[in-house]
């Protein structure tokens, strides 16, 4: 009966079978963890967008029910202009008080921060 002996052939990278499996295992683990983090980030972003959309639709419905769909017809805004003795779209003070600065809140919401 013949006796067979098996010897591993050396690869160019000098990795044996066990070394190769270790490298593949670590690589698969890194890809899996990174993939989970990316999917989780995208899911949280989608949740924030859906919540914002729902809030905007709810607010729009309330405004439509109260007849406040046009800002130039809003009684509060008209009263503000009357108190400031100015007309809409004119007057530096009204412009300064009604216009705010824009702060991008996307990253804050995704990362769980507050503004």
C-alpha positions in Angstrom: 0.0 0.0 0.0 1.3 3.4 -0.9 1.7 6.1 1.6 0.8 9.6 0.4 2.4 12.6 1.9 0.9 16.0 1.3 3.1 19.1 1.4 1.7 22.6 0.9 3.0 24.5 -2.0 4.3 27.9 -1.0 2.5 30.8 -2.6 4.0 34.1 -3.8 2.8 35.8 -0.6 4.3 33.0 1.5 0.9 32.4 3.1 0.0 28.9 4.2 -3.6 27.6 4.3 -4.1 28.8 7.9 -2.6 32.2 7.2 -4.8 32.6 4.2 -7.9 31.7 6.2 -6.9 34.2 8.9 -6.6 37.0 6.4 -9.9 36.1 4.7 -11.6 35.9 8.1 -10.3 39.3 9.3 -11.2 40.9 6.0 -14.7 39.4 6.1 -15.2 40.7 9.6 -14.0 44.2 8.7 -16.4 44.3 5.7 -19.3 43.0 7.8 -18.8 45.5 10.6 -18.3 48.4 8.2 -21.4 47.3 6.1 -23.5 47.2 9.3 -22.4 50.7 10.3 -23.2 52.1 6.9 -26.6 50.5 6.7 -27.4 51.7 10.2 -26.4 55.3 9.3 -28.6 55.2 6.2 -31.5 53.8 8.1 -31.3 56.5 10.8 -31.1 59.1 8.0 -34.2 57.7 6.4 -36.0 57.7 9.7 -35.2 61.4 10.3 -36.4 62.3 6.8 -39.6 60.4 7.2 -40.3 62.0 10.6 -39.6 65.5 9.1 -41.9 64.8 6.2 -44.7 63.6 8.5 -44.3 66.8 10.6 -44.4 69.1 7.6 -47.5 67.4 6.2 -49.2 67.6 9.7 -48.2 71.3 10.0 -49.5 72.1 6.4 -52.8 70.4 7.2 -53.2 72.5 10.3 -52.4 75.7 8.3 -54.9 74.8 5.6 -57.6 74.1 8.2 -57.0 77.6 9.7 -56.7 79.4 6.4 -53.0 80.2 6.8 -51.7 78.8 3.5 -50.3 82.2 2.3 -47.9 84.1 4.5 -49.1 87.5 3.1 -52.6 86.6 4.4 -51.5 85.4 7.8 -53.1 87.6 10.4 -50.1 87.4 12.7 -47.7 88.6 9.9 -50.1 91.4 8.9 -50.3 92.5 12.5 -46.5 92.4 12.7 -46.1 94.7 9.7 -48.8 97.0 11.1 -46.9 97.2 14.4 -43.6 97.9 12.7 -45.3 100.6 10.4 -43.9 99.0 7.3 -45.1 97.0 4.3 -44.2 93.4 3.3 -41.0 93.1 1.4 -39.8 96.6 2.5 -38.1 97.9 5.6 -34.8 96.8 6.9 -36.0 96.1 10.4 -38.7 93.7 9.2 -36.2 92.0 7.0 -33.8 91.6 9.9 -36.4 90.2 12.3 -38.2 87.8 9.9 -35.2 86.3 8.1 -33.0 84.0 10.0 -29.7 82.4 9.2 -29.6 78.9 7.6 -27.9 76.2 9.6 -27.6 72.8 7.9 -29.1 70.4 10.4 -28.8 67.1 8.4 -25.6 66.0 10.0 -26.8 67.0 13.5 -30.0 65.0 13.1 -28.2 61.9 11.8 -25.5 62.0 14.5 -28.1 62.7 17.2 -27.0 66.2 18.0 -29.1 69.2 18.8 -28.9 72.7 17.4 
